[in-house]
Amino acid sequence: MNLATEDIRFIKEHLGEWLAEQSLGKPPAVYEIELRERMVRVEEELKHQRELIKTILEQMDKRFEALTRRIDRFMIWSFAITLTVGGLVVILLKLLP
């Protein structure tokens, strides 16, 4: 059973109407407006999420910089104390015997 050209044309002309009837009885214009409103809400929410992520990343960068500064200070103090103690030990060994 092959479709005639007339049948195909008829289907193409009425396909939109049939799909609109199946979408809870809403006309295509109302459905499109609802879709656009949903898209706008989704875009706004995505923008809000993007701003939150940007803020969180900036805060994380600040914390990592503070962690790095503390580690740098710790390393400098540790190195200085090690050199001082090592120097004192060498001086004591030279003076005592």
N, C-alpha and C positions, 0 to 999 in steps of 0.2 A: 504494500500500500504506500504509494508515493504521494507526497503532497504537491498539489498544483500550485502554480504561481499565485493564483488568487487566494488560496488558503494561507500561503506564507505572508502575503501582504496584509490579509485580515488579522493574522496573529500579531504582526508587527504593529499594526494600528491600535490594537486593543490590549496589548500586553501591559502597558502602563496603567490602564484603568483596572485591570484585573489585579495587578500587584497592589494598587492603592486600596482596593476592596479588601484584600487580605490583611492589610496593616491596620486592623482594628477599626475599620470604617472611617478612617481619617482621610480627608482629601490630600492630594500630593502637596499642595501649597502649605497646609498646616504642618504636615510632616516635615517638610523642608525647613520651615521656620524653627520647629523644635530641634531638629538636627543642628542647625546653625547656633541656636542658643546653647545647646550642649557643648558644641565645639568651642564656643567662646568661654564657657565655664571651665572646660578642660584646659584651654590655653592659659587662662588666668591662674589656675591651680598649678600648672607646670611652671609658670613664671614665679609664683610664690615659692615653690619647691626649689627652684634654681637659686633664688635669693637666700633661702635658708642654708643650702649647701655651701654657697659662697661664704656666708657668715661663719659657718662651722669650720670651713677650711682656713679662714683667716685666724680664727681663735686657735686652731691646732698649730698653725705656723708660729704664733706668738709663744705658745707653750713649749714647742720644740726649741725655739731660740733660747728661752729661759733655761731649759734642761741643758742645752749645749754650753751656755755661759757657766752654769754651776760645775759642769764636768771640767771645763777648761780651768776654772779657778782651783778645783780640787787637784788637778794634775800639776799645776804650777806649785801649789803649796806642798804637795807630796814630794816633788822633785827638789824643792828648796830644803825641806826638812831632811831628806835623804843625804843631800850634799853636806849640809851642816853637821849631821851626826857622823857621816863618813870622815869629814875633816877633823872633827874632835877626836875620833878614834885614832886617826893617823898621828895627830899631835900628841895624844896620850902615850901611844906606843913609842914615839921617838923620845919623849921626856923621861919615862919611867925606867927603862933598862939602862 
